[in-house]
Amino acid sequence: MPEVLKAPLVVEFPFTRSLGPVQSAFLTGLREQVVLGVRAGDGRVLVPPVEYDPVTAEEIRDLVEVAATGTVTTWAWNHAPRRGQPLAGPFAWVLVRLDGAGTGLLHVLDAPGPDAVHTGMRVRIRWAEERTGAITDIACFEPYDGVPGQLTGSNGEFEGERVTGIVAPARLDYTYSPGRAQSAYIAALSTQRTVGERCPSCRKVYVPPRGACPTCGVPTAEQIEVGPRGTVTTFCIVNIKARNLDIEVPYVYAHIALDGADLALHGRIGGIPYDQVRMGLRVEPVWTEGARYPDHYRPTGEPDADYDAYKELL
Amino acid sequence: MTREESSGVRDVAVVAFAQTDVLRTTDELSEVEMLMPVLHSVLDRTGLKTADIGFTCSGSSDYLAGRAFSFTLALDGVGAWPPIAESHVEMDGAWALYEAWTKLLTGDADTALVYAYGKSSPGSVRDVLTRQLDPYYVAPLWPDSVALAALQARALIDAGDTDEPALAAIGARSRRVATLNSRAQLRGSVPQGEYVVRPLRTGDCPPVGDGAAAVILAAGERARELCSRPAWIRGIDHRIEAHALGVRDLTDSPSTRLAAQKAGVFERPVDTAELHAPFSSQEVVLRKALRLDDSVRVNLSGGPLAANPMMAAGLVRIGEAAARIHRGESDRALAHATSGPCLQQNLVAVLEGEPR
């Protein structure tokens, strides 16, 4: 059995999110070093604030300023920070009930070690130097022995533009493995061969193979080399140029049933004017130097295949 | 809800269960290749063929796979041609089972195939799970799943509900009983290890592993034909709590208690419980919420501290509880599944075997 392939796979996206009126006020406030909560139906002040009451689901809009000082309600010591977390060195995760708030805010506490942290300890916000209207405008919390912080008297209105959205970049790293069947398919392509797998039950040959027959729901294992020649079963003419694609339009994108396969692959048709491509056209792959799959398919010059020969593969 | 509340409807039972070995990595297998043996196993046990199944429902997550619509590829293992009635939840398979149960109650189907799978090995599951958090206030801080569980564990210790030695004992007991479960990933004596995020040590955390599970449900007489001792679902319910951790009392799980009440757990004692508590500290919370005393056998399979295949571990709890009833080792069992940080969402089912 050939070696199972592996490759790095990075999934990365800058999630752009719009804010509702309460979230907008809260994050605009952080930019201005003001912390706002919202009063819930049971009288509690929720910090961070939400737009709907967690108990009654009623819409809530009553903004209340709370202090930048507070009390740790629970904590956990993180000796090995991970990518994206607020501090690069060891820190404590904390839930902090800010003075005036009835709920806990999740953030991190900069402390020399776990012995310096305890539930009930007093802390205050350390503001980030550059603030944009995001939860990370709070750089972290720090131990604080002084009196409760003073309120600014904010009513939730600020000079300058309101923060109406955030961009939250997200990145996850994977090591992708396509499994046994697809690894064998990719390995064969590297020698310009195409292999499928035959279902032991219905005898159909699947290309590319995924290790299972989708009709019978049983594993496939018997490798079958198919092609290289095949028949166009259906096609379309592409008139819009895709970004980053170096192919002149119009061109033909087709389904191609390789000889011996019971499933059509797809590919581009070249070597023939686009308006002369037809169902039943016999084609063969054209490989470019060092490519890992055929660049396109071109006519073989054989007579067209009879419709009955490929109608089951449409 | 309990069967009595949905009066006039049919009885539904778990009639077959299968699971894979849970392994740290399964590079050589695609998801569908990992899944197929358990699908065939439950079908073989009942003598059913794919074409006989009335409804199929699955649970999995694109974020674990790192690919969009990843569940569609797994459908190859089911045999989805000719067309079948099928659905998917982007959750643990326990919630897929709930959907299948409601489908059978409607009378639209007499049998259902429920399956779930997850490969955590391609990515970092601690980081992947941050993506289920509040995207405005929490996810930008990247608090990983162990960190959030550690906040809950500290709250329990501060409240006097447990301490670090008691937590270690939960992990040790789970892995000791798992020696009788050949599918489990961690079995026998495992060092409690260093702190991952204090106060949780390696031994308080679930192993990261790949695995799959499948269950067949059947209604009424069909269940009796397919299984000599069906595990009747007497009640099943799921509840959710506020998303923000700071709003919740982390030492309690009112959603579990409410789901259990609605499922009828408290009407009569259970003899067995399979709890989906990925962290040792969460078993403390669940035992309290479910009022389980020492007369109840908890997680004889080893539970999630011995094997925790993401998206399948909750379905495995229902399957393990049902299998004990099938074998005559339990008469009334509780199964619990969870999802989200610090037991945010909880599903509770009560399974019963008929008197022997």
Interface residues (C-beta under 8 A of the other chain):
Chain A: V4 K6 L9 V11 F15 R17 L19 Q23 L27 L46 V47 P48 V50 P54 T73 T74 W75 A76 W77 N78 H79 R82 R83 G84 Q85 P86 W93 V94 L95 R97 T103 G104 L105 L106 H107 V108 P114 T119 A134 I135 T136 I166 A168 A170 L172 D173 Y174 T175 Y176 S177 P178 G179 R180 A181 Q182 R210 G211 A212 C213 P214 T215 C216 G217 V218 P219
Chain B: D27 E28 L29 S30 E31 V32 E33 M36 L39 H40 T50 Y63 G66 L73 L75 D76 G77 V78 G79 A80 W81 P122 G123 S124 R126 D127 V128 R131 P135 Y136 Y137 V138 A139 P140 L141 W142 P143 D144 A147 L148 A150 L151 Q152 A153 R154 A155 D158 Y195 V197 R198 P199 L200 A242 A244 L245 G246 V247 L250
